[in-house]
Amino acid sequence: MIGERIGEGGRYEVTAELGSGAMGVVYDGFDHRMQRRVAIEQLSRALANNSKVRARFKSEALIQGGLAL
């Protein structure tokens, strides 16, 4: 994934792998729209089919991004 642009319109550029854990891999990235560094977490394929895990992953992402409702 290093060097790839992902997200809507290639908004995020993956610049380096920071580490991996139980839920997936975390990458260092750059948000071209906001012009700032970001962390990009990719859920592992093994967990991606589990709806409860996906819901928890989304909830944690919203909280970490300051977007919790």
Secondary structure, DSSP 8 states (H G I E B T S, - for coil): -TT-EESGGG-EEEEEEEEE-SSEEEEEEEETTTTEEEEEEEE-HHHHT-HHHHHHHHHHHHHHTT---
